[in-house]
Amino acid sequence: MVPRYWRQAIHFSGVVRVLKALFQSHTNLRLRTKLLLSLVLFTAVLTCATLLAVRHSAQAQVQRQIEEDARNSVLTIQAVQHQREMMLSRKANLLATLALIRDGDPSTVEEASENPWQAGECDLFALADRKGKIIALHTTSGILTAANAEKLLRGSIKEDTGVGWWYGDGHLFQVVMQPYFDDESRKSRLLGTAIVGRELDVRGASELARISASQMVYRYGSDVVMSTFSVAKEQELIPQLRDHPMGEDTQIGKERFFASSLVLSAGSLPRSSPALSLTVLKSYNEATASLERLNHLLLGLGLAAVFGGGALVFVITDRSTRPLACLAEGVRALEQGDFTYPLKSLGGDEVAHVTRAFVDMRNTLQRNEVQRRQDETQKQQLEGQRLQLEGQLRQAQKMDAMGRLAGGVAHDFNNLLTVIKGNSSLLVERLQSDERLLGCTRQIESAADRAASLTRQLLAFCRMQVLQPKIMDLNMQVSDMCKLLRRLIREDIAFNFHAGESLGRVKADPGQIEQVIMNLAVNAGDAMPTGGSLSIETRNVTVDEHYALTRPPIKPGEYVLLAVADTGYGMDAETKARIFEPFFTTKEQGKGTGLGLATVYGIVKQSGGCVWVESEPGKGARFEVYLPRVDGAVEADAPEETAATTVRRRRTVLIAEDEEAVRDLASEFLESAGYRVLTAKDGTEALGVAERCEEAIHLLLTDVVMPRMRGPELAKRLKGLRNGLRVIYMSGYLEYNRGNEDFLEEGFFLQKPFSREMLVHRVGEALKNGAKARV
């Protein structure tokens, strides 16, 4: 029977012969086809040779491995037999000592066989006199007769060996014979021999086969004494043993084995009897299956190489021969009177030179027509390039305008909210007597607060919001939030907080962390419309290389974990991949903005951490926030107090703001707090006011983005004129770049929209001390 691998190789070589015959018989093939067939033929031959070489090498390696495994199995079996031989020797010594004490009393054998300490793991006990006659015999099977035992004993005595194998009455024993003497130290006079043996049955042979990972056959001459094969395979094995002894390679049915034999005992049997041997057989099946898989892999790689090489050469030959084929088509077109056939002469190779020469020859025949067609073609190409460039320019301008529009909208919207909130607060103070108007004014103020919150969310997820990081205890922060969360979460939701022990410190904005906890808790509550369980957990986490691979993009290091888990309806993989996208929501229309989780992601990323989500449909969700652990003491909150009125009256504040309504509102807030206020609509005017003012200017309150001069530049120039000048920057947003961090390190920041209390507090704080703070 031809192996499957060779059938595949023959089939593959047949394909090679077909390709070769096709290449030799068709002399009128195109150049590209000839090149393609040549490379495919070369690749096929090389692949076939490689397959055969690898197959031969793999077969040799498998053969060596099988032989080595067979030798190791034989050594393993010998080691087990030696271990059992040592055990039998100890039992034989005990029996010989007992027989010596009792002067060879035959009852010694019966007592030893009934003693569990002496008879454990032993199936044969016998006692012989000094002439080799069996005077007492006990076997667990009761089959071996005393006459057969005497024959076997005489054979072992002739060989002068104390160990061996006995095969008699269809049973196989491993025996140890221990003689005992009248004077044991001098061994002067032999009194008898104590024999202890252990029967090897099919169960024991199977255990040895399992230990050695092989099949075993015990033979008495050519007859099978015992084997680990099934009855059917053993029937196939017996005729092979009778016809010829087992060699190294043996075929049993459809299975091929490597055989290694070991003679157990020849001398312990009568001289006319054949030898007792053990044959260990290692199957080739597993190795053959491995070779078959290797054959399939190599054949697949060969076919992939042929088809891949064919595709590659097709591309190469197509690029190489297409200009020549084009030139040939042009020649045939010229023979038929067609002077308009397009020809390409790009590059500096021979085909390009011939093509250009042919074009020149054709141009001499119809120069004007060809020239006109070339001019039209060139104009069309230039027009197409011009339109393409104009489209790219418009796209770039549109994208730039969208970026500027987003920044301008945030800036102007926060200016409007500042005016709305400020004037609403003033109206609230002045309309205390009119409850109806007071309620309307508070609704306006509440709507402005909601709009400001939405703007902060928009700035948070795009990381344009300036944070006020401080070293904080996350357990304390969550504990304070729990009081609010228990009122916020529905009664049908069980809420638990598991605070980690010895929790490390983190550096983050406490207000933004509160926003993260609030958004995650609200999102979890919405995911449990029929109730459930919500838990918040904090603990220290050490992220190693292996752990970091399971939660990208976290990096190895020390972190503090904030985990929020719920038992809601969970998310599938597609939803989980998009939950941090802005404006993406699975809630009904009007019940969610899609900014909650996007805000969480932006705040955590801006704080140097990362977010990981685990969720499955119907199994809830677990959001894990990893914040870097830092060293240092917890920073206390700055007291919310303003400077004394007597101090304010002696202070002068210069306000630079291009939005008139915001400028007037800030001026009114500060004047009502007792400050002297100077105003300017831009940086240039603010410089002029400072130069004309003879009194001291203690603080500059400036917008970051203004026409004619930006706030940071104004602050830098005024500091050169006024020593000790404090600076407060105010803006609706900041572009996320390094330059913003530089100027913020030198001043205070006030986020628009702001209230009167916030403005007055920030000015008082800046004038009172030079501590750096941000909102």
C-alpha positions in Angstrom: 0.0 0.0 0.0 1.4 3.4 -1.0 1.4 5.8 2.0 -0.8 8.8 1.8 2.2 11.2 1.9 3.8 9.5 -1.1 0.5 9.6 -3.0 0.4 13.4 -2.4 4.0 13.7 -3.5 3.3 11.7 -6.7 0.3 13.9 -7.3 2.4 17.1 -6.8 5.2 15.8 -9.1 2.5 15.0 -11.7 1.4 18.7 -11.6 5.1 19.6 -12.1 5.3 17.4 -15.2 2.2 18.8 -16.6 3.5 22.4 -16.2 6.8 21.4 -17.8 5.1 19.7 -20.7 2.9 22.7 -21.2 5.9 25.0 -21.2 7.8 22.9 -23.7 5.0 22.2 -26.1 3.6 25.8 -26.5 6.3 27.8 -28.1 3.9 30.5 -29.1 3.0 31.5 -25.5 3.2 35.1 -24.5 6.4 36.3 -22.7 4.5 36.9 -19.5 3.1 33.4 -19.5 6.5 31.9 -20.1 8.0 33.7 -17.2 5.1 32.8 -15.0 5.3 29.1 -15.9 9.1 29.1 -15.4 9.0 30.4 -11.9 6.0 28.2 -10.9 7.9 25.2 -12.2 11.0 26.2 -10.3 9.0 26.8 -7.1 7.2 23.5 -7.5 10.4 21.5 -8.0 12.1 23.2 -5.1 9.1 22.7 -2.8 8.8 19.0 -3.7 12.5 18.5 -3.0 12.2 20.3 0.3 9.2 18.1 1.3 11.1 14.9 0.5 14.2 16.1 2.5 12.1 17.2 5.5 10.1 13.9 5.4 13.3 11.8 5.3 14.8 13.8 8.2 11.6 13.6 10.2 11.4 9.8 9.7 15.0 9.3 10.8 14.4 11.4 13.9 11.2 9.5 14.7 13.0 6.2 14.3 15.7 7.3 16.7 13.1 8.6 19.2 11.2 5.3 19.1 14.4 3.3 19.6 15.4 5.5 22.5 12.0 5.2 24.1 12.1 1.4 23.8 15.5 1.3 25.5 14.3 3.6 28.2 11.2 1.4 28.7 13.5 -1.7 29.1 15.6 0.2 31.7 12.5 1.3 33.5 11.2 -2.3 33.7 14.6 -3.5 34.8 14.6 -0.9 37.6 11.1 -2.0 38.8 12.2 -5.7 38.7 15.3 -4.8 40.7 13.2 -3.0 43.3 10.9 -6.0 43.6 14.0 -8.3 43.7 15.3 -6.3 46.7 12.0 -6.7 48.5 11.9 -10.5 47.8 15.5 -10.7 49.1 14.5 -9.2 52.4 11.6 -11.6 52.7 13.9 -14.6 51.8 16.4 -13.6 54.4 13.6 -13.5 57.0 12.3 -16.9 55.9 15.9 -18.4 55.9 16.5 -17.0 59.4 13.2 -18.4 60.7 14.0 -21.8 59.1 17.5 -21.8 60.7 16.0 -21.1 64.1 13.4 -23.9 63.7 16.0 -26.4 62.2 14.2 -26.5 58.8 10.8 -27.2 60.2 8.3 -27.4 57.2 5.7 -25.5 59.2 7.8 -22.5 58.9 6.5 -21.9 55.4 2.8 -22.0 56.5 3.5 -19.6 59.3 5.3 -17.2 57.1 2.5 -17.3 54.5 -0.1 -16.6 57.2 2.0 -13.7 58.7 0.8 -10.5 57.0 4.1 -8.8 57.6 6.0 -11.6 56.0 3.5 -12.6 53.3 2.8 -9.0 52.0 3.3 -8.8 48.2 4.6 -12.4 48.1 2.8 -15.3 46.3 5.4 -18.2 46.7 7.0 -19.6 49.8 9.1 -22.8 49.6 11.7 -24.6 51.8 14.2 -27.1 50.3 16.7 -29.3 52.1 20.4 -29.3 51.3 19.9 -31.8 48.5 17.4 -29.5 46.7 14.3 -31.4 47.6 11.2 -29.3 48.3 10.0 -30.1 51.8 7.4 -27.3 52.1 5.6 -25.3 49.4 2.9 -22.6 49.5 1.5 -20.6 46.6 -1.5 -18.2 46.6 -2.7 -19.7 43.3 -2.0 -23.3 44.5 -1.1 -24.4 40.9 2.7 -24.9 41.1 3.5 -28.4 42.2 6.4 -29.5 44.3 7.9 -31.5 41.5 8.0 -28.6 39.1 9.4 -26.4 41.8 12.2 -28.9 42.4 13.1 -28.9 38.7 13.1 -25.1 38.6 15.2 -25.0 41.8 17.8 -27.4 40.4 18.2 -25.2 37.3 18.8 -22.2 39.5 21.2 -24.1 41.8 23.3 -25.2 38.7 23.6 -21.6 37.6 24.6 -20.6 41.1 22.3 -17.6 41.2 20.1 -16.5 44.0 17.6 -14.8 41.8 15.7 -15.7 38.7 12.3 -16.4 37.1 10.3 -19.6 37.4 7.8 -20.6 34.8 5.8 -23.7 35.6 2.2 -24.9 35.4 1.3 -21.8 33.4 2.4 -19.4 36.0 5.4 -17.0 36.0 7.2 -16.1 39.3 10.1 -13.8 40.1 11.9 -15.7 42.8 14.8 -15.1 45.3 16.6 -18.2 46.8 18.4 -17.7 50.1 20.5 -20.7 51.4 21.1 -21.0 55.2 24.0 -22.8 56.9 24.8 -24.4 60.1 27.5 -21.7 60.8 26.2 -18.7 59.0 29.5 -16.7 59.4 31.7 -19.5 58.0 29.0 -21.1 55.8 30.4 -24.4 56.8 27.5 -26.8 56.2 24.4 -26.1 54.0 21.2 -26.9 55.8 18.6 -25.8 53.2 17.3 -23.1 50.9 14.5 -20.6 51.5 12.6 -19.5 48.4 10.3 -16.5 48.2 8.6 -15.4 44.9 6.0 -13.1 43.5 3.8 -14.1 40.7 3.5 -11.8 37.7 0.0 -11.9 36.3 -1.8 -9.9 33.6 -2.6 -7.1 36.1 1.0 -6.7 37.1 2.2 -6.8 33.5 -0.4 -4.1 32.6 0.9 -1.9 35.5 4.5 -2.4 34.2 3.3 -1.5 30.7 1.7 1.7 32.0 4.8 2.7 33.9 7.0 2.1 30.8 4.4 3.5 28.4 4.7 0.5 26.1 3.2 -2.9 25.3 4.8 -6.1 26.8 5.0 -9.7 25.8 6.5 -12.5 28.1 7.6 -15.4 26.0 8.6 -18.9 26.8 10.5 -19.8 23.7 8.1 -18.8 20.9 5.0 -19.3 23.0 3.3 -16.3 24.6 3.2 -16.6 28.4 1.5 -13.3 29.0 1.0 -10.0 27.1 -0.7 -6.6 27.5 -2.4 -6.9 24.1 -6.0 -7.7 23.5 -7.0 -11.3 22.8 -7.5 -10.5 19.1 -4.0 -9.0 18.7 -2.5 -11.7 20.8 -3.9 -14.3 18.4 -2.2 -12.4 15.5 1.0 -12.3 17.4 1.3 -16.1 18.1 1.8 -17.2 14.4 4.5 -14.6 14.0 6.4 -15.9 17.0 6.2 -19.5 15.6 7.3 -18.6 12.1 10.2 -16.3 13.1 11.4 -14.7 16.3 10.5 -11.1 16.9 12.9 -8.6 15.3 13.2 -4.9 15.9 10.2 -4.0 13.6 7.0 -6.0 14.0 3.7 -5.6 12.3 0.6 -6.7 14.4 -2.5 -6.2 12.3 -2.3 -2.7 10.9 -0.2 -1.4 13.7 3.6 -1.2 13.5 5.8 -1.7 16.6 9.5 -1.4 17.4 10.5 -4.4 19.6 13.3 -4.7 22.2 13.8 -8.0 23.9 15.3 -8.9 27.3 16.2 -12.5 28.4 14.8 -12.9 31.9 16.1 -16.4 32.8 17.6 -19.3 30.9 19.4 -21.1 33.7 16.5 -21.4 36.1 14.7 -23.6 33.6 15.7 -27.1 32.5 18.5 -27.3 29.9 16.2 -28.7 27.2 13.7 -25.9 27.9 13.7 -22.7 25.9 14.6 -19.3 27.4 12.1 -17.1 29.2 12.2 -13.5 27.7 10.5 -10.2 27.8 9.8 -8.2 24.7 8.9 -4.5 25.0 7.0 -3.0 22.0 6.7 0.7 21.2 3.9 1.7 18.7 4.7 3.8 15.7 1.1 5.0 15.6 1.6 8.3 17.4 4.8 9.1 15.5 3.0 8.2 12.2 0.1 10.5 13.1 2.6 13.3 13.9 4.4 12.7 10.6 1.0 12.7 8.8 0.2 16.1 10.3 3.7 17.3 9.3 3.0 16.1 5.8 -0.2 18.0 5.6 1.5 21.1 6.9 4.4 20.8 4.5 2.1 20.1 1.6 0.0 23.1 2.5 3.1 25.3 2.7 4.3 23.9 -0.6 1.0 24.8 -2.3 1.0 28.2 -0.6 4.5 28.8 -1.9 3.6 27.8 -5.4 0.4 29.9 -5.5 2.1 32.8 -3.6 5.1 32.6 -5.9 2.8 32.5 -8.9 0.9 35.6 -7.8 4.2 37.4 -7.1 5.7 36.5 -10.5 2.5 37.5 -12.2 2.7 41.0 -10.6 6.4 41.2 -11.5 6.0 39.9 -15.1 2.9 42.0 -15.6 4.8 45.2 -14.7 7.8 44.1 -16.8 6.1 42.9 -19.9 3.1 45.2 -20.0 5.0 48.1 -21.7 6.4 45.6 -24.3 2.9 44.2 -24.9 1.6 47.7 -25.2 4.3 48.5 -27.8 3.4 45.4 -29.8 -0.2 46.4 -29.8 0.8 49.9 -31.0 2.7 48.4 -33.9 -0.3 46.3 -34.9 -2.5 49.3 -34.6 -0.1 51.3 -36.8 -0.2 48.6 -39.5 -4.0 49.0 -39.6 -3.7 52.7 -39.9 -4.6 53.6 -36.3 -2.4 56.5 -35.2 -4.2 57.0 -31.8 -3.2 53.9 -29.9 -1.8 55.1 -26.4 1.8 54.2 -25.6 3.7 54.7 -22.4 7.4 55.2 -22.3 8.2 55.8 -18.6 11.5 54.9 -17.2 15.0 54.5 -18.7 15.0 50.8 -19.8 15.4 49.4 -23.3 11.6 49.0 -23.8 11.1 52.7 -22.9 13.7 53.8 -25.4 12.2 51.7 -28.2 8.8 53.0 -27.3 9.9 56.6 -27.5 11.6 56.0 -30.8 8.4 54.4 -32.1 6.4 57.4 -30.9 8.8 59.8 -32.6 8.4 57.8 -35.9 4.6 57.8 -35.6 4.6 61.5 -34.8 6.4 62.3 -38.1 3.4 60.8 -39.9 0.6 62.7 -38.1 2.4 65.2 -35.9 -0.3 67.7 -35.7 -3.1 65.3 -34.7 -0.9 63.6 -32.1 0.2 66.9 -30.7 -3.3 68.1 -30.4 -4.4 64.9 -28.6 -1.4 65.1 -26.2 -2.2 68.7 -25.4 -5.8 67.8 -24.5 -4.7 64.9 -22.4 -2.2 67.1 -20.5 -4.8 69.8 -19.9 -7.2 67.2 -18.5 -4.6 65.8 -16.2 -3.7 69.3 -15.0 -7.3 70.1 -14.4 -7.9 66.9 -12.5 -4.8 67.7 -10.3 -6.1 71.3 -9.7 -9.5 70.0 -8.7 -8.0 67.4 -6.4 -5.8 70.0 -4.7 -8.7 72.4 -4.3 -10.7 69.7 -2.7 -7.9 68.9 -0.3 -7.5 72.5 0.6 -11.2 73.0 1.3 -11.2 69.9 3.5 -8.2 71.1 5.5 -9.8 74.6 5.9 -13.1 73.0 7.0 -11.4 70.8 9.6 -9.4 73.8 10.9 -12.6 75.9 11.0 -14.4 73.2 13.0 -11.6 73.1 15.5 -11.6 76.8 16.0 -15.4 76.8 16.1 -15.5 74.2 18.9 -13.0 76.3 21.0 -14.8 79.6 20.2 -18.2 78.1 21.1 -16.9 76.8 24.4 -15.3 80.1 25.2 -18.3 82.3 24.2 -20.8 79.9 25.7 -19.0 80.1 29.1 -18.9 83.9 28.8 -22.7 83.9 28.3 -23.2 81.5 31.2 -21.0 83.7 33.4 -23.3 86.7 32.6 -26.5 84.7 33.1 -25.3 83.1 36.4 -23.9 86.4 37.8 -27.0 88.5 37.0 -29.3 85.7 38.2 -27.5 85.7 41.6 -27.8 89.5 41.8 -31.5 89.2 41.0 -32.0 86.6 43.6 -30.6 89.0 46.2 -32.7 91.9 45.1 -36.0 90.0 44.6 -36.4 88.6 48.1 -39.8 90.3 48.4 -41.3 89.0 45.2 -41.7 85.2 45.5 -43.0 84.7 41.9 -40.1 86.6 40.3 -37.7 85.0 42.7 -38.8 81.5 41.6 -38.4 82.4 37.9 -34.9 83.8 38.6 -33.8 80.7 40.5 -35.0 78.6 37.6 -32.8 80.7 35.3 -29.9 80.2 37.6 -30.5 76.4 37.9 -30.7 76.1 34.1 -27.4 78.0 33.8 -25.8 75.7 36.3 -27.0 72.7 34.3 -25.6 74.2 31.1 -22.3 74.9 32.9 -22.1 71.3 34.1 -22.7 70.1 30.5 -19.9 72.4 29.3 -17.6 71.0 31.9 -18.4 67.5 30.8 -17.6 68.4 27.2 -14.3 69.9 28.3 -13.5 66.9 30.5 -13.8 64.1 27.9 -11.6 66.1 25.5 -9.2 66.9 28.4 -9.3 70.6 28.1 -10.4 71.2 31.7 -7.8 72.4 34.2 -7.7 70.1 37.2 -6.7 71.0 40.8 -4.8 67.9 41.8 -3.9 67.2 45.4 -2.8 64.2 47.5 -5.9 62.6 48.9 -7.2 59.6 50.7 -9.6 57.8 48.4 -11.3 56.0 51.3 -12.2 59.3 52.9 -13.4 60.7 49.6 -15.7 57.7 48.9 -17.0 57.7 52.5 -18.1 61.3 52.1 -19.8 60.4 48.8 -21.6 57.4 50.3 -23.8 59.8 52.3 -25.0 61.4 49.1 -25.2 58.1 47.1 -27.4 56.4 49.6 -30.0 59.1 49.1 -29.5 59.1 45.4 -29.7 55.3 44.8 -33.2 53.7 44.8 -34.4 51.7 47.8 -34.6 48.4 45.8 -30.8 48.6 45.2 -28.5 47.2 48.0 -25.5 49.5 48.3 -22.2 48.4 50.0 -18.8 50.1 50.3 -15.7 47.9 50.9 -12.8 50.1 52.0 -9.3 48.7 51.5 -7.0 48.6 54.5 -3.8 50.7 54.6 -4.9 52.3 51.3 -2.2 54.3 49.5 -2.5 57.9 48.5 -3.4 59.2 45.0 -3.0 62.7 43.5 -6.1 63.8 41.7 -8.8 66.6 41.7 -11.2 65.7 44.5 -14.1 67.3 42.7 -13.4 65.4 39.5 -13.1 62.1 41.4 -16.5 62.8 43.0 -17.8 63.3 39.4 -16.3 59.9 38.5 -17.9 58.1 41.4 -21.2 59.8 40.8 -21.3 59.0 37.1 -20.4 55.3 37.7 -23.0 55.0 40.5 -25.8 56.6 38.4 -24.9 54.5 35.4 -25.0 51.3 37.5 -28.4 52.3 39.0 -29.8 52.8 35.5 -28.6 49.3 34.5 -30.8 47.8 37.3 -34.3 49.0 36.6 -35.8 46.1 38.8 -33.3 46.4 41.6 -30.1 44.7 42.4 -26.8 45.2 44.2 -24.3 48.0 43.9 -20.9 47.8 45.5 -17.9 50.1 45.6 -14.4 48.7 46.5 -11.0 50.3 47.1 -7.7 48.5 47.6 -4.0 48.6 46.7 -2.9 46.9 43.6 0.5 46.0 42.3 0.5 45.6 38.5 3.2 43.3 37.1 4.0 42.5 33.5 1.5 39.6 33.3 -1.3 41.6 35.0 -0.7 44.5 32.7 -1.2 42.3 29.6 -4.7 41.5 30.8 -5.8 45.1 31.2 -4.3 47.3 28.4 -3.2 50.0 28.3 -2.2 50.0 32.0 1.5 49.9 32.7 3.3 47.9 35.5 3.5 49.8 38.8 1.7 50.6 42.1 -1.9 51.7 41.9 -5.0 52.3 44.0 -8.1 50.6 42.7 -11.6 52.0 42.7 -14.1 49.4 41.6 -17.8 50.0 41.0 -19.8 46.7 40.4 -23.5 46.1 39.7 -25.8 43.2 39.0 -27.6 44.8 36.1 -28.2 43.5 32.6 -24.6 43.9 31.5 -23.2 44.6 28.1 -22.2 42.7 25.0 -18.8 43.1 23.4 -19.9 45.5 20.7 -21.5 47.9 23.3 -18.6 47.6 25.7 -16.2 48.7 22.9 -18.1 52.0 22.5 -19.2 53.0 26.0 -16.5 55.6 26.3 -17.3 57.3 23.0 -18.9 60.8 23.5 -22.7 60.9 22.9 -23.0 57.1 22.7 -25.8 55.8 24.9 -28.0 52.7 25.1 -30.7 54.6 27.0 -33.9 55.8 25.5 -34.0 59.1 23.8 -34.2 62.0 26.2 -32.9 59.9 29.2 -29.1 60.2 28.6 -26.6 62.5 27.0 -23.9 59.9 26.4 -21.3 62.0 28.2 -21.2 60.3 31.6 -18.7 57.5 30.9 -16.9 59.7 28.4 -16.4 62.2 31.2 -15.1 59.4 33.5 -12.6 58.3 30.9 -11.3 61.8 30.3 -10.9 62.6 34.0 -9.1 59.3 34.8 -6.8 59.6 31.8 -6.0 63.3 32.6 -5.2 62.1 36.2 -2.6 59.6 34.9 -4.8 56.5 35.4 -6.8 54.1 33.3 -10.3 52.5 33.2 -11.0 48.8 32.7 -14.5 47.3 32.2 -15.6 43.7 32.7 -19.2 42.8 31.6 -21.3 40.2 30.0 -25.0 40.2 29.1 -27.1 39.3 32.2 -24.0 39.2 34.5 -23.7 42.9 35.5 -20.7 45.1 35.0 -17.6 46.0 36.9 -15.8 49.3 36.3 -12.2 49.4 37.6 -10.4 52.7 37.9 -6.6 52.5 38.4 -5.0 55.7 39.9 -1.2 55.8 40.4 -0.1 55.5 44.0 2.0 58.4 45.4 3.9 59.1 48.5 3.2 62.0 50.8 0.7 63.2 53.4 -2.9 64.0 52.6 -3.3 67.7 51.7 -6.0 69.5 53.7 -8.7 71.5 52.0 -8.0 75.3 51.9 -10.5 77.2 54.1 -13.2 78.9 52.2 -12.8 82.3 53.6 -12.3 85.8 52.1 -9.9 88.5 53.1 -11.0 91.1 55.5 -12.9 94.1 54.2 -10.3 96.5 55.6 -7.7 94.7 53.5 -9.9 94.7 50.3 -10.4 98.5 50.5 -6.7 99.0 50.1 -6.3 96.6 47.1 -6.6 97.5 43.4 -7.6 94.9 40.8 -7.1 95.3 37.0 -9.6 93.4 35.0 -8.7 92.6 31.3 -11.7 90.9 29.5 -12.8 91.4 25.9 -16.5 90.4 26.7 -18.1 93.6 28.0 -20.9 91.9 29.9 -18.4 89.6 31.7 -16.1 92.5 32.4 -18.9 94.6 33.9 -20.2 91.7 36.0 -16.8 90.9 37.4 -16.2 94.6 38.2 -19.6 94.8 40.0 -18.7 91.7 42.0 -15.4 93.0 43.2 -16.6 96.6 43.8 -19.4 95.2 46.0 -16.7 93.3 48.0 -14.7 96.5 48.6 -12.0 96.4 46.0 -10.9 99.3 43.7 -11.4 98.1 40.1 -9.7 99.1 36.9 -11.0 97.6 33.6 -9.7 97.1 30.1 -11.2 95.4 27.0 -8.0 93.8 25.8 -4.3 93.4 26.7 -3.1 96.5 24.9 -5.6 98.7 26.8 -4.7 97.0 30.0 -1.0 97.9 29.5 -2.0 101.5 28.9 -4.2 101.6 32.1 -1.3 100.2 34.1 1.2 102.7 32.7 -1.1 105.6 33.5 -2.1 104.5 36.9 0.1 106.0 39.6 -1.2 103.9 42.4 -0.2 100.3 43.1 -2.0 97.5 41.2 -2.1 94.4 43.4 -3.8 91.9 41.1 -4.5 91.2 37.4 -7.6 89.4 36.5 -7.3 88.5 32.8 -9.0 86.4 30.2 -6.7 83.9 28.6 -7.9 84.4 25.0 -8.3 88.1 24.0 -7.8 90.0 20.7 -4.5 91.9 20.1 -2.8 90.3 23.1 -3.4 87.0 25.0 -3.6 86.9 28.8 -0.3 85.1 29.5 1.6 87.7 27.4 -0.1 90.6 29.2 0.7 89.1 32.6 4.4 88.6 31.6 4.7 92.3 30.5 2.8 93.7 33.6 5.0 91.7 36.0 8.0 93.5 34.5 6.3 96.8 35.3 4.7 95.9 38.7 6.7 93.9 41.1 4.7 91.5 43.3 1.7 91.6 41.0 -0.6 88.6 41.5 -2.3 87.1 38.4 -5.6 85.2 38.0 -6.4 83.7 34.6 -10.0 83.1 33.7 -11.3 81.2 30.7 -14.1 79.0 29.5 -11.6 76.4 28.3 -8.0 75.7 27.7 -6.3 74.0 24.8 -4.6 70.8 25.9 -1.0 71.6 25.4 2.2 72.0 27.4 2.2 75.8 27.0 -0.9 76.1 29.1 0.7 74.2 32.0 3.7 76.6 31.9 1.7 79.8 32.5 -0.7 78.1 34.9 2.3 77.2 37.1 2.8 80.9 37.6 -0.7 82.1 38.5 -4.2 81.2 39.7 -7.0 80.0 37.4 -10.7 80.8 37.5 -13.0 78.6 35.5 -15.9 80.2 33.7 -18.8 80.5 34.5 -18.1 81.7 38.0 -20.2 83.1 40.8 -19.6 86.2 43.0 -18.5 84.1 45.9 -16.0 82.1 43.8 -14.5 85.3 42.3 -14.2 87.1 45.6 -12.7 84.1 47.3 -10.2 83.5 44.5 -9.1 87.2 44.5 -8.8 87.2 48.3 -6.8 84.0 48.3 -4.4 85.3 45.6 -3.8 88.5 47.5 -3.5 86.8 50.9 -0.8 84.3 49.9 1.1 83.1 46.9 0.0 79.5 47.1 -0.8 78.0 43.8 -4.4 76.8 43.3 -6.7 75.9 40.5 -10.4 75.5 40.0 
